[in-house]
């Protein structure tokens, strides 16, 4: 009887550990980096969708990009940085910041660039993410390059927030908080 109680107790104590192990992603560092990327991506795409097309040419000052040009820049950078992390040539050779001006074209360009990065994340593993590659004049782990991309996206989401606020538009990250 004592043996049975010990076996049942050991099994019950091990269940949470087994459940936790099943819930943990196989590549936790990559999964966490992808989660942050997805957050930035969603905020940027929602911003592009939310701002009226007649505001895509808005520039707070002549020295900065217009709202639309900023979206094109974000798309360009996603292709450039994610392709670098993947170790492949960028699938886009077009300067989207200069060639796309309509809301429909820019939203499509953003979605396409983000989908490309999603594919790079889907193939990334924690182990592959530690491989050092040349990036901006130095060696960086592949996963660090993807994290840099997310930081760049959030940096420019901050710009988009300012543009939207100047036009009286509530940014996606603030919706429901007011």
N, C-alpha and C positions, 0 to 999 in steps of 0.2 A: 504494500500500500504506500509505504514511504517513497519507494522508487517511482510509483505512478504520480504521486503528488509532486515530486521533484521534476519529473519529465514534463508534466503539465505546466508547472510554474516556469520552467525554462522556456517552454514554447511560447507562453503568454508574454514573457519578458522580451522575447526575440521578435514578436510581431511588429511592434513599433519600429524597430530597427530595419526590418524587412520592408515595411511600408515606406519608410523614409528613403531607403536605398532605391526603391522603385520610383519614387517621385523625383529624385534628383536626376537632372539631365546628364547624359553621358559626357558632355563637354561643358561644364558649368561656367567657365570663363567666357567661352564663345556665346553661350546662351545669354549670359548677363549683358555682354556687349551688344548682342543682337536686340535684346529687349530695349536698351537705351536708343539704339539706332531707329527702331520701329516707332518709339515715342516721338523722336524728332521728325521723322518722315511723316507721321500722321498729322502733327501740328502744321508742318509746312504745306502739305497738300490741302488740308482743310483751309488754311489761310488763302491759298491760291484760288480755291473754289469759292470762298466767302467774299472776297473783294470783287466789286463790280468791274467789268472790263474797262469802263471809262477811267478807272483809277490805276490801271496798269502802267500808264506813263507818268504817274506822280513821282516827283523827286522832291524831298524836303529842301534840298539846296542843289544848285547846279553842279556841285563837285561830287555828288554821290550818284549811285546807280538809281534808275527808276525802279519801281516795284517789280515790273515785268523783267527788267534786265537782271535784277537780283535773283529772280526765280531761274532765269536762264543760267546765271552763274552757278547757282546751287546744282542744277542738273549737270552742267559741265564738270564741276568738281567731283560729283558723285561718280561719274564715269571714270574720270582720271584717277581718283584715289582708289576706288574699289578695283579697277583693273590692275593697278600697281600691286595691291594686296594679293590679288589672284595670280599675279605673275603672267598676265596676258595683255595683249594689245587692246586698247579701249574699243568697244564696238561702235562708238560714236566719234567721228572725226569732224563733226560739224560744230561750229562755235554757236551754241544755242542762245547765248546771251545776245549775239548780234543778229542772228537770222530769224528768231522766233519773236513775234510781237503780240499776236492775238492771245486772248485768254485760253481758248481751246488748244492752241498749239503749245502754249507753255505748260498747261496742266498735263497734256499728253507727254511732253518732254520730261517733266518731273516724274510722272508715274513710270515712264519707261526707264529712266535713270535709277529710280529707287528699286524697280523690279530687278534691274541688273545687279544692284548691290545685294538685294535679298538672295539672289542666286549665288553670289560669292559667299555670303554668310552660310547658306545651306550646305556648301561644300567644305566650309572651314571646320577644323577640329582644334581642340586645345593644343594638341601636339603640333599640328601644322602651323598653328598660330605663333609658335615660338621660333620658327625659322626666321632668321635675320635676312632682310632684303635692303637694297639701296633705296633710300627715300629722303628726298630733300637734302642731299649731300652727306648723309650718314647712314648707319645701319640701324634698322628698326625691326622688331618682330612684326610679322604679318598682322597679327591681331592688334597690335599697337597702331598700325596704319589704319585699320578699320575704326578703331576708337578715335583716332585723330579726325577721321571723316565725320563721325558723329559730333565731335566737338565743333567742327567747322559748320555743320548743319545747325547746331544750337546757336552758334555765334550769329549766323545770318537769320535764324528765326527771331532772335532779339531785334535785329534790324526791321524785320517784317512787323513785329509788334509795334515798334515806334511808328512806322508808316501808317499802320491801321489805326493806332490811337490818335494820330494827327488828323485822321479823316473820320473820327468818331465811330470806328468799327471795333467791337470787342474781339480780341484775339481768341482763338480756339482754346488755349490753355487757361483762359479766364472765364470762359462761358460757364454759367451756372453758379458762379461765386458772387455775383453782384446782387 
